[in-house]
């Protein structure tokens, strides 16, 4: 098991003052009153306006999304997307690299408004670690998406807006960062723009260590408080990973109103880790009954290829048709070699080899139409056909040594998954004076075909659902605005959650899916208010989610100390909270950016089979607090210091909880001139980042901890040339126009 595969790493007519994440201009301007935005005429919808002079640094909002610039986040100069997301309000990244919005990990991640297969499946966290953060200009957070978007992802959508150039001529950049612990990264990008033709591309490579330590203490109980036995294990692993990215795109204007675009993305990640595990088991009296050492070796190779093409025809102002075709393929090859050298009792060694080949193919065709309507209204309609065709091939070998290992039928299986989604949507936006209303409806037909070839289990289902959305925005004044929103969302079980075959990760850890899982349905409500004054920005959001049939892990103790992890549907769960964001200046040279999430969660797992014996006997709830903060000090126009910290909130599980997680970051940047700059960064300053999970049931107490060794220092240089890196107007492929 790769223990450290990731995380080693409108509101009508109104905009806000500077509130980047974090926000600090390269040169601190004299203090002055914020610019005023003229009130739009009645009956005119205005979206996504910002009043800051530097668009890459601004906070932006529209009726259904919020957007944060990351240009002045020093973590983006040396880190990955995972590092950049840690400083975005509403977003959490845990020690394994899993991303969540307000405590919910069911997040859809897009690139420039389009879904990417690289962020799906078991390697999604590693993909976020692989993508350099300096390729991203802004991060859009859409916690209550309109019907224009796919409803997949109950937590919402994170849209990564990449840097592009539209100014005439040639431009580019070169970036080099060298870190401690055999870490480093290098990247180049370039663009050429003429009147009709735009060419752009970038390439990068990243090296990272995969070292860490783990500890697990399990106590098995008889349900009455008596101990039946216990297990103790400690693991130390060393490893390394490298990530490669290559992208090229072209835009060509066939006519003044018609544009043809294409893009190709290639990426590859390679990782190898070598854990050494020490294991011991004890009986009810505390006497040792089993002991062995387990040297292990895991390798993971994950290439991805994606291609997309689009045709856009513009009929007039805000009146266009976009047709987009895309194909995305990921091949994930994993191999684990585990040897168990027994000390007690004395017996022959046991060797296990687990080889997995995962193929993920996603094909999508979309058509999106936008048309202005009378009195400032706007109509959007579209059709989306998406197909996911996946295969999971597992081969197991077992014996006393690697050279003599033979096929193990208990660990060999083939599982095929195919899902086809036909969807159509319609949204209508209309201003009424200081009010703006955006309503929408999305209809989806989903066909799911499962084939567990080895076990002979075939399951074919179809489902039709309607997903409404409603957004209201009210402009109180030039500085204050309120929003209300509702959306219905869905989280369909992942393919591997549906595979019923029991697979073994090690001698004492097994897992199996459940083909009978239902999709989780979420009804999401939000109310928000935002206010700006004197260069400061404040945002408060109340939210509530009602979830039905949420998918959760169920951990069952079996004979001989084995833990089996399966999947079940919760009866229901609820989440509510208050999110607060503040951004501004303490002095002319010192700025701050803070956010917090006061979070309540309730889980009802009473409907799970065998629930009471496994700790699901009653409704459980918790209240938690998480947040992030940054201070940016710019003593001179050429020098900037920055400190960031993030606290992930405690997370409730049906059988226990995960403890809060904390990480900190310090950075310094010096600009020699407008083209050349140097940066020094340090992450996990206090070596505090760790994952702790607690399970406490009548039959099992488990305390598991994993701590990645990610504390490191980077030194880097960045050189830019040619036209400034500014974002062009981006066409909306059904994912929304990312920024103005």
N, C-alpha and C positions, 0 to 999 in steps of 0.2 A: 504494500500500500504506500503510495506517495504521501508521506506525512506532511510535507511542506510544499505542496505543488503550487500554491498561490498565496498571496498576501504577504510574501516575503517582499513583500511589496506594499375683445378686451374689455379688459377693464377699460370702458369706453374712453378713448381719447386721452389717456393720461399715462405718463411714464414717471419714472422715479429718478432720484439723484443717484450718484455713484454708489454702487453696492456690490462690487465684484467679490470674488471669493479666492483670496482676500483682495481688498481694494486699496491700491496705492499707486498713484501715477509715478512715472519715472522722474518727474520733476514736480515738486510740491508747489502748486500755484498759490498766490496770495489769497487769503481768506476773503470771500465775497459771497454775497447773497446768491442763492441758486437761481438759475435761469427759469423764467416762467414760460409755460407752454400755453399758447392761446387756446381758449376753449373752442372746440369745434362747433361749427354750426349745427343746429338741431337737425336730426335726420341724417347725420353723416357719421359713419363708423370709422374710427381711427384705431389701428392696432399696432402694438409693439413699438411705441415711441420711447426714446430715451433722451434725456437732457444733458448727459455728460458729453464732453468733447471727444473722448476716446472710446470708440464703440467696443473695442476689444476688452475694455475693463468694466463696462456698465452692467448693472442689473437691469433686466428687462422683464416686462410682464405683458401678457395679453389676456384675453378672457378665459383661456384654457391652459395656460402654461407659464412657467417662470424660467428665465434663462440667466446663467451666471458665466461671466467671463473668467478665464483662468490664465490670462496672459501674465499677470503679476504674481501668480503663485509659483514660488521658486521650486516647489516640488515637481512642477512640470518640466523643469529644465533638465533634471537628472533622473526622474522617476518614470513610472508607467501610468497607465490610465487608472489602475487601482489606487495609486498614490494620490492622483489628482482628485478622485472621487471622494477621498476621505475628508476633503475640505469643503464639500458642497452641502448646504443645508438639506435636510430630509434624508440624506444618503448615509448608509453605514457600510463599511467593508470590514469583515471579520478576519481573524487570523488565517483562515483557510482561503481567503480571497473571495468569499461569497458576498454578493452585493444585496442590500435590502433597502427598501424605502419605508421609513417609519416602522421598522421592526418586521416587515414582511419581505421574505426573500423571493416572492413570486413577481419578479421584475422582468420586463421586456427591454432589452438594450438594442438601440438602433445606431446606425452610422449614417449621418446626413438624411435622416427621415426614412431610412430603409432598414428592415430587419436583416440580420446577418446570422448565418448558420454557425459561425465560429463561436458565438456566444451561447450556444445551446449544448446540452449534453454534459458529460462528466468533466470535460476539459474547458468549460466556460470560464472558470476562475483563472486558469492558466492563460487563456486568451487575453483577458484583461491585463494580466501582468506582462504579456508579450508586447502589447501595442504601446509605443512611446507616447507619453503624455504631451510632448511638445508638438505633436501633429494635430492636437485639438485646440480650437480657439474658444469654444463655448460649450457648456453643458446645459441642455434643456431638461428640466424636471417637470413631468406631467403626471401629477398624482391622481387627477380625475379626468382622463381623456374624453374627448367628444366621440360621437359615433363615427367620425371620419377614420378613426384608428381601429385596428384589430382589438377586440376586447381581451385578448390573451394577456395575462399578467395582472393579477388582482391588485398588486401594489401600485401599478402604473408603469410609466415609460421613462427611461433615461435615453435621451437623444444626444449623441456625440457629434458636434459640428466641427468638421475638420477645417484646417487652414487652406485657403486657396487664394489665388491672385487673379485680379481682373485688370490691372493697370497695363497699358501698352508696354511692350518691350520684354526684356529678360529679367528674371529675378531668381533668387535662390538662397540657400543657407547651408552651412556645414556645422555640425555639432559633435563634440567629442567630450566624454566624461569618463574619468577613471576613478574607481572606488576601491576601498579596502576589501579584503576577503575574496580576491579574484573576481570582482564585479567591474562592469564597465559597459558603455554603450556608445555607438557611433551612428550618425545619421546624416543624410544629405537630401536636399529637396531642390527642385527647380521648376520653373514655369516659363512659358513663352506665350505672349498674347499679341495678336494682331486684330484687325477690325472684325474679321470673321472667324478666326481660328484661335483656339486656346488649347495649349498642351501643358500638362503638369504631371509631375511624378515625384516619388520619394522612395528612399530605401533606408533601412536601418537594421542594425544588429545589436543584440543585448545579451550580456552574459551575467548570470546571477548564481549565487551559492544557494544550496538547498539543505543546509545543515539545520539540525534541531534536536531536541530531546523530548521524550514522552514518558508518562508514568500512568499506570492504570491499577487501581485497587478495587477488587470486586469481593463482596461478601454475599453469600447465598443464605437465605433465611427460610424457615419453615412456615411462615405466615403468622406465627405467634410470637415472634421476637427471638426465637432460638436460632443459633448459627449452625448451618450444615457444612460449611467449608468456606474457603476463601482463595483468591488468586492474587498474586502480585507480579507485575511486570514493569521493567524499565527498558527504555529504548534510546539509543543514541545513533543518529544517522548523519552521514556526510554525503554530499552530492553536489551536482552542478547542473545548470540548464542554460541553453542558449535559444534565442528567439530571433527569427528572421522575418522581415516584412518588406514587401515590394508592391508599389502601386503606380499605375499609370492611367491617365484619363485624357479625353479629348472632347471638346465642344466645337461644333461647326455650325455656323448660321447659314442654312441653305438660302433663306431669304430674310428680309427684315423682320418677319413674323414667325419663322419656323427654324427651330434649332434641333440638331441631332447630337446626342451625347452618348459617350461610352466610357466604361471604366473596367479595369482589370485589377484585382487584388490577389496577391500570392503571399502566403505566410507559412512558416514552419516552426515548430517548437520541438526541441529534443531535450530530454531530461534523464538523468541517471542518478539514483540514490542507493546507498548501501547502509541500511539499518543493521544494528547489532542489538538483539533483544535478549534480555535475561529474564527467565520465567520461573516461577515457583508456585506450587499449589499446596494447600494445607487442609487437614481434616478438621472436624469440629473441636478436637482437643488442642489444635494448634500445631500438631506434628506434621512435618513435611511429608507429602505423599508423591510429589512429582517435581522435578527440576531439570531444566535444559537451557542451553544457549542456542540462539537461532541467528546465524549470519544470513543476511538476505540481500537480494539485488533486484532492483526494479528499474526498468527502462520504459520510456514513453516517447513515441514519435507521433506528431500530429500535424501533417500538412493540410493546408486549406487553399482552395482555389475558388474565386468568385468572379463572375462577369455579369455586367448589366449594360443594357442599352435603352435609350429613351428617345422619344420624339415629342416635341412640344410645339403646338401651334397656338399663336396668340391672335385672337380675334379682335381684341381691343383692350382698353385698360381694365385690368382685373377680370379678364374674360379669356380663358384659355382651356385647352385640352392637352393632357399629358398621358402618353401611353408608355409603359415601362415593362421590360422583360428582364428577368434575372435568373441566374442559376448559381448555386453554391454547393460545393462538395468538400466534406471533411473526412479524412481517413485517419483514424486513431488506432495506433498499434501499441499494445501494452504487453509487457512480459514481466512476470515475477518469479524469481527462483528463491525458494525458501528451504533451508536445511535446519533440521532440529537435531542437536547433539545432546543426547540424554546423559544426565549424571545420576538421576534417581527416578525410577530404578534403572539399573544398567541394562541397556537393550540396544539393538542396532539403530543407527541413525535413520531419519525419515527425510526424504527429499521430495518436494512438491514444486512443479512448474505449472504456472497458469499463464496461458497465452490468449490474448483477446484482440480481435480485429473488429473495429466498429466503423461502419460506413454510414455517413449522414449526407443525404442528397435533398436539397430543397430547391424547388422550381416555382417561380411566381410570375404571373402576368397581371398587370393592373392598368386600369384606365380611370382617370380622374378629371372631372369637368367642373370648372368654376365660372360662374356667371353673375354679374351685378344685377340687382333687382331694383325696383322703384323705391324711392325714399331712403336710399343708402343701404338697402338690404343686400345680402349676398347669399347665393345658392351654391352648394357644393354637392355633387353626386358622383358615385364611382362604383366600380365593380372590381373584385379581387378574387383571383383563383390561385390557390397555393397548395402545393403538394409536398409532403415530407415522406421520403422513402428511405428507411433505415434498416440496417442489418447488424446483428450482434452475434459474432461467432466466437465461442469460447472453447478452448482445448486444454485439457488438463493431463499432466503426466505425474506419476508417483512411483517411488521406489526407495531403496536404501541409499542410492547414490545417483548423481545426475547422469552418469554414463549408462546406467542400467534401468532408468525410469521407463515405465511402460504407460500406455494410454489409460487414463482413469475415467471410466464412463460416468462416474458421479459428478465430475467437474467438466464434462464436455456437453455443450448444447448449442443449438442454433435458433435464434429468435429473429423474426422479421416483423417490421412495423410499417404500416402505411396509413397516412392520414391525408384526406383531401378536404379542403375547405372552400366552399363557394360562398361569397359574401357580396352584398350590395348595401350601399349606405346613402343617406340623404341628410344634409344639414342645412339649416336656414338661420341666418343671422340678421337681426333687425334692430336698429336703434330707435328709441322712443325718448327723445330729449336727452336727459342725463342717464337714462337706462339703456342697456343693451341686452338683448336676449339671443341666445344661441341654443337652438334645439336640434336634436338629431335622432335618427333611428337606423340601426344596422341589423340586417337579417343575415343569418348564417345557417348553412347546411353543412354538417360535418359527417364524413364517412370514415370510419375507423376499421381497419383490418389487422388483426393480430394472428400470428402463426408461430407457436412454439413448436418448431419442427421436431425436435428431439422427443418431446413428451406427447406429440400428436394433439395438442390443444389448439383449436382454431376458434376465434371469436370475431364476429363481424357485427358492427353496430352502426346506427345512423342516428343523428340528432339534429333537430331544428330549433333554433332559439332566436329571440329578438332581444336586442341590446339598446335600450333608450339612453339618452343623455340630455341634460339640461344645464345651461350656464346662464347666470344672471349677473350683470355688473352695474353698479351705480356709482356715479361720480359725485361725491359729496362736495368737493371743492377742487381747486387746482392741485392741492397737496394731499388730498385724502380720497380714497376709493374703497368700495366694499364689493365683495363677490360672494355669490352662493352657487353651489354646483352639486349635481347628482349624476352618477353613472352606474350602470350595471356592468360587471366585469366577470370573467371566467378564468380559471386556471385548470387546464386539462392535465391529467397525470402525465408525467414524462414517460417515454418508452420503457426505460428500465424499471420504472415503478410498476409496470404492467406485466413484466416477465415473471411467471410463477416458478421458474427453475431455481432450486436452492444452490447457491454458489458459496464457495468457501474462500474467505480472504486469508485466514490462517487457521491453525488447528482449533482455535477457540472462538472464532468469529465467522458466522454465516449470515447470509442475507437472501431474501426472496421477495419478488414483487407480488402483485395481486391483480389479476386481469379483471376482477369485478369492481375496481375502483370507479367511483363517479367523479365527474368534474366538480371542482369547487365553484360555487356561485357567490359573488360578493355584491352587495349593494352599498355604495360608498357615498357619503355626504360630507360636504365641506362648507365652511363659512370663514371668510378671510377679510381682514382690513389692513390696508397699508397706508403709511403716512411718511412724508418727507418734509424736512425743514432744515434750513441752514447747513446744507451739505450732509445731513444725516438721513438715514432711512430706517424705518421700523415696519415689521410685518408680524401679524399675529394670525394664526390659522387654527380653528377648531375643526376636528375631523372625527368621523364615526364610521366604522365598517361593521356590517353584519355579514358573517360568512356561514355558508351551509356546505357540508360535505368536504371540509378541508382535509387534505391528505397529510397524514402524520406518521412518524416512525413508531412502531410498537416493538419493544425489546423484550424477548421472552427467554428466561434461563432454561436451558435444556440439561440433559444428563452430562456428567463429566466436566462441568464448568463452561460449557459452550453457550454463547449468547447468539440468539437468532433475531435478526432485525427484519421485520416485515412492514407492510404498509396497510393502513386502514383509513376509512373516512370518519372524521369526527362528526358528532351530531350537529354541532354548531360551535362557533367561536365569535367573540366580539372584541373589537378594539376601539379605543377612543383616546384622544389626546389633545394637547395644546402645544403648538409649535410656535416659538418666538425667534425672530431674527432681528438683529440690530447691526448697523454698519455706519461708521462715521469717523470723525477725527477728534482725538483728544487734544492735540496741538497742531500747529501748521505742518509738522514733520512726522507726527505719530498718529497712525490710524488703527482702527480696531474693526473686527468682524466677528460676531458671536452669534451662536444659535443654540437653542435647546429644545428638547422634545420631552414633555411631561406625558408619560405614556401609561395607559391602563389596558390590560389584556385579560380576557376570560376564556377558558377552554372548557367545553363540555364533551367529555369522551365517554359518557355513560353508555352509549350505544355500541361501543366496540366489543366484539366477542371476547369472553373471558376477561373483560375489563376490570372488575373488582379485584381479582387476584393479581392483576398486573399493575395496579395502582390507578385505575381509571374509575374508581367507585363514586366519585363526586365531582362537581364542578369546581375548578380551580381558577384563581385569579391572582394577578400581581400588579403592583404599581412600580414603575421604573423611571429613571431619569437618564437621558443621554444628551450629548451635545458636542460642540466643537468651538474653538476660538482661535483667533490669530491676532498678533500685533505686528505691525509693519512700521519700521522706523527708517526714514530717509533723511539723514543728516545733511547730505549734499545732493545736487541733481544727478550725480554719477554713482552714488552709493546707496544701497538698500539692505537692511537687515530684516529678518522675518522669523517669528516663532509661531508654530502651529501646534495644537494639541486636540486630540479627539478621544471621547469616551463613548464607547458603544454600550447601550443600555443592557441590563439583565433581560434575558429572554426566557419566557415560560415554555416548557414542553409538557406533554401529557403526563410524563412520569418523573418530571423534575424540572431542571432549569439549567441555563448556561450563565456563567458569571459575567459581569461587565469586563470590557477589554479597553485598555488605554494605550495610546501611542503618541509620541511627540516628535517634533521636527524643528530644526534650526537651519537657516540659510543666510548667505551673504552674496550679493551681486555687485560687481563694479563694472561700469560702462566706460571703456577707454574712449570710444566715440560712438557714433550712431550705428556703426556696422559691427564692432567687436566688443564683446563683453566676456567677463570671467565670473564663475560662480563656485561657491563652496557650500555643500549641504551635508547635514548629518541627520540620520533618521533613527528612531527608537532610542533616544538619548539615554533613557534610564533602564533599557533592556526590560521594559515592562509589558510588552505585548505577549500575551499568552491566552490559550483557550482552555477553559475549565468547564466540564459538564458534570452535573450532579444528577444521579438517578436514585430515587428513594421510594421504594414500593414495599409491600409486605413480604415479597420473596427475593428482592434484590436491592443491594446498596452498591452503587458504583461511583467512583471518583476518578475521572479521566482528565489528564492535563497534557497539553502539547505546547511547547515553546519554540518557535523558530528563532534561529540565530541571525537576525536581520540587522542588528545594530551595525552601522557602517557610515563612512565618510566618503563623499564624492568631491572631486575637483574637476571643473569643466571649462571649456571655451566654446563660444558660439559666434559665428561670422555670417552676416547676411550681406547680400549685394543686390543691386538692381531695384526694381519697384518695391515699394512697401508691401508687406503681406497683409492685404485687406480682403475681407470676405466679400464676394460678389453677391448680387441678388441670386438666390438659389431657387430653383424650380421645385414645386411641391409635387412629390410623387405619392401623394396620399398620406405622407407622414407629417405634413405641415411644413410651411416655409420656415426654415430654421433661421430666424433673425431677419431684420430688415436688410 
